[in-house]
Structures are given as C-alpha cells and as structure tokens.
Amino acid sequence: MSKVISIAIPKGGVGKTTTAVNLASCLAAAEKRTLLIDMDPSGSCSVSLGIENENINGDIFDVLNFHKSIPQVIQKTELENLDFVPSKIINYQDEERLARISNNINLLNNIFSSS
C-alpha cells in the first residue's frame, strides 16, 4: 500500500523544498521506498539533490504534457530507496501552463495511479 504526502503552500520561502527533500530522505533511510516528485518550476528539489539540468532526460512537465510516462522520467539518487522525478527550470509560459495543469486533481490522480 502506498501513501501520498503532499507539501504545498502558496507562499514562497517557507521551507517546502527543504521539508520535502528531508522527509523523502528520512523515509528512504528508514528503508521505505520513496518517490519524490518535484513540481516546482524552478527545479528546487533537483538542485537540492545535486541533479543538474544536463543530466535530466525527462521531467514532470513531460509527464503532464503526455510526452513521457512517470517510469520514463524517474531518476535514481544516491540513497537506495529514494527515486526522484525532476522538474527542469522552465520559462514563464511553461510555468503558467504547469500551474493550470497541476490544479486539475483528476488529471494528477490519473497520471500517478496509472504508473
């Protein structure tokens, strides 16, 4: 059985990325298979995990645009039980589109449950 933990606060600078990365790392260290999905258009989790844009073959934006599936964009991390779906740093137009898409709860549920 899987559980979904979402860290979402509209205000910036409150520690969402730090909380998400630390929580995911702790769960992985406790031998819980963990998938961290970065929905931040600035790619903050990617930066925190030391993953550079040049090493990203696909990201959450590719999934939301139906160009790739979740399994195609999952990246391994240094922690055995922590996998990661990155977000590349995108332009303003893509950021607006990502905001509209991610507001569609049914779409997100379908994408994540079909993977």
C-alpha positions as CSV (number, residue, x, y, z in Angstrom):
1,M,0.0,0.0,0.0
2,S,1.3,3.4,-0.9
3,K,0.8,6.8,0.7
4,V,0.9,10.2,-0.8
5,I,2.3,13.1,1.1
6,S,1.9,16.5,-0.5
7,I,3.8,19.6,0.7
8,A,2.0,22.6,-0.9
9,I,1.8,26.1,0.4
10,P,1.4,29.0,-2.0
11,K,3.7,31.3,-0.1
12,G,7.3,31.2,-1.0
13,G,10.3,30.9,1.3
14,V,8.6,28.8,3.9
15,G,10.7,25.6,3.6
16,K,8.7,23.4,1.3
17,T,11.7,22.1,-0.7
18,T,13.8,21.6,2.4
19,T,10.9,19.7,4.1
20,A,10.1,17.6,1.1
21,V,13.8,16.6,0.4
22,N,14.5,15.9,4.1
23,L,11.3,13.9,4.6
24,A,11.9,11.9,1.5
25,S,15.5,11.2,2.5
26,C,14.4,10.1,6.0
27,L,11.8,7.8,4.7
28,A,14.3,6.3,2.3
29,A,16.9,5.9,5.1
30,A,14.2,4.1,7.1
31,E,14.0,1.6,4.2
32,K,10.7,2.9,2.8
33,R,10.6,3.0,-1.0
34,T,10.1,6.7,-1.7
35,L,9.4,8.7,-4.8
36,L,10.0,12.4,-4.6
37,I,8.2,14.4,-7.3
38,D,9.4,17.9,-7.9
39,M,6.5,20.1,-9.1
40,D,8.4,23.4,-8.5
41,P,9.0,25.2,-11.8
42,S,12.4,26.4,-10.5
43,G,13.6,22.8,-10.0
44,S,14.5,23.3,-6.4
45,C,14.4,19.7,-5.4
46,S,16.7,18.8,-8.3
47,V,19.2,21.4,-7.1
48,S,18.9,20.1,-3.5
49,L,19.7,16.6,-4.6
50,G,22.6,17.7,-6.8
51,I,21.0,16.8,-10.1
52,E,21.9,19.2,-12.9
53,N,19.6,20.0,-15.9
54,E,22.1,18.5,-18.3
55,N,21.6,15.1,-16.6
56,I,17.7,15.2,-16.8
57,N,16.3,13.2,-19.7
58,G,12.7,13.9,-18.8
59,D,10.8,15.7,-16.1
60,I,7.3,16.1,-14.5
61,F,6.4,18.7,-17.2
62,D,7.0,16.0,-19.9
63,V,4.6,13.7,-18.0
64,L,1.9,16.3,-17.6
65,N,2.2,17.1,-21.3
66,F,1.8,13.3,-22.1
67,H,5.2,13.2,-23.8
68,K,6.6,10.6,-21.3
69,S,5.3,8.4,-18.5
70,I,6.3,8.5,-14.9
71,P,8.6,5.4,-15.2
72,Q,10.4,7.1,-18.1
73,V,11.4,10.1,-16.1
74,I,12.3,8.5,-12.7
75,Q,15.9,9.1,-11.7
76,K,17.9,7.2,-9.1
77,T,19.5,9.1,-6.3
78,E,22.4,8.3,-4.0
79,L,20.0,6.8,-1.5
80,E,19.0,3.2,-2.3
81,N,15.3,3.7,-1.6
82,L,14.9,7.2,-2.9
83,D,13.8,7.8,-6.5
84,F,13.1,11.2,-8.0
85,V,11.0,12.8,-10.7
86,P,12.7,16.0,-11.5
87,S,11.5,19.4,-12.7
88,K,13.6,21.3,-15.1
89,I,13.9,25.1,-14.8
90,I,11.3,26.3,-17.2
91,N,10.2,29.6,-18.7
92,Y,7.3,31.8,-17.6
93,Q,4.8,30.5,-20.2
94,D,5.6,26.9,-19.2
95,E,5.3,27.8,-15.5
96,E,1.8,29.2,-16.1
97,R,0.7,26.1,-18.0
98,L,2.2,23.9,-15.2
99,A,0.1,25.8,-12.7
100,R,-3.1,25.3,-14.7
101,I,-2.4,21.6,-15.2
102,S,-1.4,20.9,-11.6
103,N,-4.7,22.4,-10.5
104,N,-6.5,19.5,-12.2
105,I,-6.7,17.0,-9.4
106,N,-8.3,14.3,-11.5
107,L,-5.6,14.6,-14.1
108,L,-2.9,14.2,-11.5
109,N,-4.6,11.3,-9.9
110,N,-4.9,9.5,-13.2
111,I,-1.3,10.1,-14.2
112,F,0.1,8.9,-10.8
113,S,-2.2,6.0,-10.4
114,S,-1.6,4.6,-13.9
115,S,2.1,4.4,-13.3
